[in-house]
Amino acid sequence: MGISNFWFYTIMIVVILHVIVGFGFLLYKLSPKKKDKEKNE
């Protein structure tokens, strides 16, 4: 049981970090695009 709990928590941590990093990356990528569109127009 200890080994399966270890893998469960490891996978959950990876998934949660992936979602947080992905959300932060989207915010980072979307924020400058508005400024770039204003500069181009």
Protein Blocks (a to p, Z undefined) as FASTA:
>chain_A
ZZmmmmmmmmmmmmmmmmmmmmmmmmmmmmmmmmmmmmmZZ
